[in-house]
Amino acid sequence: MIKIQFEFDIPEDKMQEFLKHVPTLKKTWESLGCKSYSAYRSINQKLRKDQIIEKNRITEDIVFESLDDINKFFVAAKADSKFRAMAESYEKLFGATNIKSKILESV
């Protein structure tokens, strides 16, 4: 399995709107061929001394069977204006900043 992991900040005043949008994101990305989509919000309660608290930080996990499937996903997303608009909504609608991504493989 291969996972794309995105991390980004959403302004406090847009957070609830973004959280309501997560089911639409899940449906959209899974319709493009990912195996699963999950979004997580950083917990603001200190539980460990090495824990980093990142208020308003979102982490998304988008899981694929293979690198080939990821490439197909990106080709399909770029080819369709509806999917491009969904990808652009992170910044345009929700004010996402500090966007980072990782591509991880299971070990």
N, C-alpha and C positions, 0 to 999 in steps of 0.2 A: 504494500500500500504506500501511496505517496500523498503527502498532505501539503497544501499551501496554507500558510498561516499568516494572516494579516493582523497587524496591530495599528490602532489609531486612536486619537482622542476625539470625542464629541463634546461640544460645549454643553454645559449644564442645561441651558434653556432649550436645547434641541434633543436632549437625551430621551425623554419620554416618547417623543415623536419617532425617534430612531428605533427604540425598543418595540413600538407598535408595528414598525416596518419589517422587523426581522422575519416573520412568517412569509412575507412576500419575497424577501431575499432568498430564503430557503427554497421556496417553490421555484423561483427563477433559476437559481444556480443548479438545482437538481434536475431541472428540465433540460439543461445544457449538458448533462452527462456526468456530473459528479456523483459519487456514491452517497455522500452525506455532507450536510452543512450544519455547523453549530456556531453560535455566538456566545461569548462570555463577557461579563462585566467585572472589572477589578473590584475586589472586596476592599472596603475602606476600614476594616477593623484589623489591627495588628495582632497576629497570632503567633508569629515567629520573629526572632530577632534579625534574621537575614531577609525577611520579607520586605519587598518594595511595594509601597502603596502608591498607586497611580490613579488618582481620582479621575473619573470619566474616561478611563481607558477601556477600549473594546478589543477583544481578541476573537478573530474568526478562524475556524478550522474548516477547510474545504478539502474533502478526501476523494482521492481517485485511485483507480486500480493500477494505473501505470503512467509513466511520463508521456507516452503516446496519447493517453486520454486527456492529460492536461493540455497538450498541444491542440488537440481537437476542440477542447473547451474554449481556448483563447481564439482560435480561428472562427468558431461559430459565434462567439460573443462579439468579435469585431465586425462580422459580416452583417449583423442585424441591428438596425438603429434602436430597436426596443431594448436590447441587451446593453448596447453602448450607453444609452440613457440611464439604465439602472446602475451601471458601473460609475457613471459620472455623478449620480445622485449623492454619493457619499460626501463629496466635497460641496456640490452645488446646493443641495437641499439641507444637508445635516451639518455642514461646516467642518467635516473631518479634517484634522491636521495631524502632523507627525506620523504620516503613513509609512509603515515598514512592512516588508514581506520576507518570508522564509519559505523555502521548499525543503521539506523533510521526508526522509524515508524511514519506514519502520525497521527496527533492528532486532 
